[in-house]
């Protein structure tokens, strides 16, 4: 039993393999948070929260006579609002009478087998016996507004999945001005915040900083998760490292606007709340209606950041990604985008595919530019029929050629967007989000379709299901290339315009959900100008996502490093592209580009015909190496061996088989300097007493014990010139 209720004490305790989460219904009916941290059986955590009077705290009625009580100092599972808690709130309301108050008290709870689902939204899932659900109902007795808190307990994964449903039990209209997914209060304030910020082509840069007495806000208001901040963050002990210390992860399973607020309070405690961004958010609940928040995945590690990452990697692979591709062997692909951009013909891309197949690629992906009048990014989005001028006879001549090379065929789409220069816009100008009377703001010369509308989604569903049904398509790359502005739907009344952002995300989920369910044999890869929608919500539909539009291997090392804290390599779309690199102009050896892209779903994005014979042979070898180590890379345990933020000289990371039978260690020199200083790292995940044979780039080397490699470490050979790299494979031999 992972959920325990002790009725006489009002205690509710959740256990995972290594963590315990505890809450209690107190004497006032308030659902208090008591503890989240290391596994502690048979323990009650009432004591950390001393109740004492603190000036300028509001005291609710009927509590004065029973010791000090204030919401402002009470740790809560889901906060009240407007009744004297001045810390970040989980909820904001406008009641039918115009007041802003909600004071939630415990009504009931129940324990259910399995994992709850959320209507219309992605959520973690579990097979029978893998998870249990705790459901707690809280209610404001004056307004009859209720909150149903749900906790999905994944015992083996050390994850607790939280979400809330807000139910308007009143006779009138209630407006939600904030509807977050969770609140978590810590009695202790000395935490570091680790978050993942960036920009286009530079996503998920890790930044770690101490929490001061100021509110930290991580957010996106751009309509997608964004390149600028990821919706995963970590709070860790100030002394925590990869292998030691307490760390807590917070990962939203959501792809739209989000906000996470973290405040170190006047009492030196820390509160974190997280959910849909409440900027430009207002949601009207008619009497009897309810609102579901997205889910947030909480995970605790008492053994450092690596263990926390492993928990999330396994959680995403087993309980977020779905369908036959979640854990399946994915194809090595060749994509034409960086090779041709919009300038291609069927014959040109056939040659790229032919060479890809000859070198070992398994899937050819036709990127942007195959439809409508799409000769540049000024036109065509919305017209999802083949551009016969570029591709006479449609897609079939290309597909047949690709198949004759023994490859599968994949194609790029950008469903949520529309160009004004398109037949679709000329026919349905009202299908784009726009504020009446304002000339629209454009991004990449395009407008955003009103995904809140069912007729728009039905049109798109029909287009893409016909495309897939009429062609042998094995893979779809689903792109989204601008942030949303002027969020206004012609279909909704003025008082509901604050719902458009979230309804847009629900519309995206509806469309992609219908398409992925209708075509379970098609592998969908997500993309939003690279990694602008790289989140657990999107991973529910697309088990791999193009990580970044920056294919520069040296920059990629940092992007992959930051992404690895929360997400497994099986979700990271990674390709080898040309040198000099198209985004940075940097010259990186093919060898290094290969090693870096191999730590993802792997593919090429270049015209391989332009390589020398020697380089082609190198590509052949890279693909052989990747295929040989495929399961070790995708299924093995991923270890960050260096901190790429502080060690700017070289980056190292490795994959270790879960049974300790082999390991693949990678090193990239990110800054070559004279007068060589040895590059020495301690390996991880091996069996100390086992013996391992080293193999460097196909040449067998020495035999080491696991202890030697983990405790003594491994010294890489001296490397020089531009951005060199080294890959070492260790096989257990005893
Ligand atoms: C942005 C993507 O990230 C690229 O890979 C490419 O598909 C372009 N869009 C095409 O417009």
Boltz pocket constraint, residues with backbone or C-beta under 6 A from the ligand:
constraints:
  - pocket:
      binder: B
      contacts: [[A, 337], [A, 367], [A, 368], [A, 412], [A, 479], [A, 481], [A, 527], [A, 528], [A, 529], [A, 530], [A, 546], [A, 548], [A, 549]]
      max_distance: 6.0
